[in-house]
Amino acid sequence: MTSNIAESLNAVIKYARELPIIELLEYMRTLLESWINEKLSKAKGTFTYLGKKYNKDLEDNRTLSQKMRVCSCRQFQLDELPCAHTLASLRHMNESYESYCSPYYMRESLLHTYEIPIDPLPNKSKWNVPQYIAEEVVKPHTGKRQPGRLKNKDTNHTMK
């Protein structure tokens, strides 16, 4: 899962990776800020017990559960959101789904997740940089990476 997230982020910032570090950081900050604002807006526009996406997943599972008998697919343990099998079990026991959903999917949790703003960097003249850092010289990488995917996981963080 982590590599998919990293690969997705790499695809989004592909052009920005060539920018100088300050511009790269500002690009990343504005990107994250826009994502957080979008997620917060969606959470604020949700009036169901769960977030909109999770409520739709649950509704899809509820539809599937109408045609099932009770069994286990272990999806419930992975997602912490009632799968169709879990909903069939809950329906059989006359239980409500709310207490079987991860608290992270609830509207209130989503609102709390995205309530902290990401502030822009202050003007460079206002930065408090220690002298030993300011004197550090960082040179660009001189080697050239070979085309194609890296063969060894241990070399993922180094350039050839």
C-alpha positions as CSV (number, residue, x, y, z in Angstrom):
1,M,0.0,0.0,0.0
2,T,2.8,2.4,0.9
3,S,4.5,2.0,-2.5
4,N,1.2,2.7,-4.3
5,I,0.8,5.9,-2.3
6,A,4.4,7.0,-3.0
7,E,4.0,6.1,-6.7
8,S,0.8,8.1,-6.9
9,L,2.4,11.1,-5.2
10,N,5.4,10.8,-7.5
11,A,3.1,10.9,-10.5
12,V,1.4,14.1,-9.2
13,I,4.7,15.9,-8.5
14,K,6.6,14.7,-11.5
15,Y,7.3,18.1,-13.0
16,A,7.9,19.7,-9.6
17,R,10.8,17.4,-8.8
18,E,13.0,19.4,-11.1
19,L,12.3,22.7,-9.2
20,P,14.7,24.2,-6.7
21,I,14.0,23.0,-3.1
22,I,12.1,26.1,-1.9
23,E,9.8,26.1,-5.0
24,L,9.4,22.3,-4.6
25,L,8.4,22.7,-0.9
26,E,6.0,25.5,-1.8
27,Y,4.5,23.4,-4.6
28,M,4.0,20.5,-2.1
29,R,2.5,22.9,0.5
30,T,-0.1,24.3,-1.9
31,L,-0.9,20.9,-3.3
32,L,-1.5,19.5,0.2
33,E,-3.5,22.7,1.1
34,S,-5.8,22.2,-1.9
35,W,-6.3,18.5,-1.1
36,I,-7.1,19.3,2.6
37,N,-9.5,22.1,1.6
38,E,-11.2,19.7,-0.8
39,K,-11.5,17.0,1.8
40,L,-12.7,19.4,4.5
41,S,-15.3,20.8,2.1
42,K,-16.6,17.3,1.4
43,A,-16.7,16.5,5.1
44,K,-18.7,19.7,5.8
45,G,-21.1,18.8,3.0
46,T,-21.8,15.4,4.5
47,F,-24.8,15.0,6.6
48,T,-24.7,11.2,7.2
49,Y,-23.3,9.3,10.1
50,L,-20.3,8.3,8.0
51,G,-18.3,10.3,5.5
52,K,-19.9,10.4,2.0
53,K,-17.4,7.9,0.4
54,Y,-17.7,5.5,3.3
55,N,-21.5,5.8,3.5
56,K,-21.7,5.0,-0.3
57,D,-19.4,1.9,0.3
58,L,-21.7,0.9,3.1
59,E,-24.8,1.3,1.0
60,D,-23.2,-0.8,-1.8
61,N,-22.4,-3.5,0.8
62,R,-25.9,-3.3,2.2
63,T,-27.3,-4.0,-1.3
64,L,-25.0,-7.0,-1.7
65,S,-25.8,-8.3,1.8
66,Q,-29.5,-8.7,0.9
67,K,-28.7,-11.7,-1.2
68,M,-26.2,-13.4,1.2
69,R,-26.0,-15.8,4.0
70,V,-23.7,-15.2,6.9
71,C,-20.0,-16.0,6.2
72,S,-16.6,-14.2,6.5
73,C,-14.4,-12.7,3.8
74,R,-12.1,-10.9,6.3
75,Q,-12.8,-7.6,4.5
76,F,-14.4,-6.3,7.7
77,Q,-11.2,-6.9,9.6
78,L,-9.2,-5.0,7.0
79,D,-11.4,-2.0,6.3
80,E,-13.2,-1.7,9.7
81,L,-16.3,-0.9,7.7
82,P,-19.0,-3.5,7.5
83,C,-18.7,-5.5,4.4
84,A,-21.7,-7.3,2.8
85,H,-21.1,-10.4,4.9
86,T,-21.0,-8.4,8.1
87,L,-24.1,-6.5,7.2
88,A,-25.9,-9.8,6.5
89,S,-24.8,-10.9,10.0
90,L,-26.0,-7.7,11.6
91,R,-29.3,-7.9,9.8
92,H,-29.7,-11.4,11.0
93,M,-29.1,-10.3,14.6
94,N,-31.2,-7.1,14.3
95,E,-28.1,-5.0,15.0
96,S,-27.3,-1.5,13.7
97,Y,-24.1,-1.0,11.7
98,E,-23.0,2.3,13.5
99,S,-21.1,0.6,16.3
100,Y,-19.2,-1.6,13.9
101,C,-17.6,1.2,11.8
102,S,-14.2,2.5,12.5
103,P,-14.4,5.9,14.3
104,Y,-12.0,7.3,11.6
105,Y,-14.8,7.1,9.0
106,M,-17.3,9.1,11.0
107,R,-18.1,12.6,9.8
108,E,-16.8,14.2,13.0
109,S,-13.4,12.5,12.6
110,L,-13.2,13.6,9.0
111,L,-13.9,17.2,10.1
112,H,-11.2,17.0,12.8
113,T,-8.7,15.5,10.4
114,Y,-8.9,18.4,8.0
115,E,-9.5,21.3,10.4
116,I,-5.9,22.3,10.8
117,P,-4.8,24.7,8.1
118,I,-1.5,24.5,6.3
119,D,0.0,27.9,6.4
120,P,2.3,29.3,3.6
121,L,6.0,29.8,4.3
122,P,6.9,33.2,5.6
123,N,9.1,35.5,3.5
124,K,12.7,34.1,3.2
125,S,14.0,37.2,5.0
126,K,12.0,36.2,8.2
127,W,13.5,32.6,8.4
128,N,15.5,31.8,11.5
129,V,18.2,29.5,10.0
130,P,21.1,28.4,12.3
131,Q,24.5,29.5,11.0
132,Y,25.8,26.0,10.6
133,I,22.8,25.2,8.3
134,A,23.1,28.5,6.3
135,E,26.8,27.6,5.6
136,E,26.0,24.1,4.4
137,V,26.6,23.7,0.7
138,V,24.4,21.2,-1.1
139,K,25.6,20.2,-4.5
140,P,23.4,18.5,-7.1
141,H,23.9,14.8,-7.8
142,T,26.5,14.3,-10.5
143,G,25.7,10.7,-11.5
144,K,23.0,9.7,-14.0
145,R,20.4,7.2,-13.1
146,Q,19.9,4.3,-15.6
147,P,16.5,4.1,-17.3
148,G,13.9,1.7,-16.1
149,R,12.9,0.4,-12.7
150,L,15.6,-0.3,-10.0
151,K,16.2,-4.0,-9.6
152,N,16.9,-4.1,-5.8
153,K,14.7,-2.6,-3.1
154,D,17.8,-1.5,-1.1
155,T,18.8,0.8,-4.0
156,N,15.4,2.6,-4.2
157,H,16.7,5.5,-2.2
158,T,20.0,5.9,-4.1
159,M,20.7,7.0,-7.7
160,K,22.9,4.8,-9.9
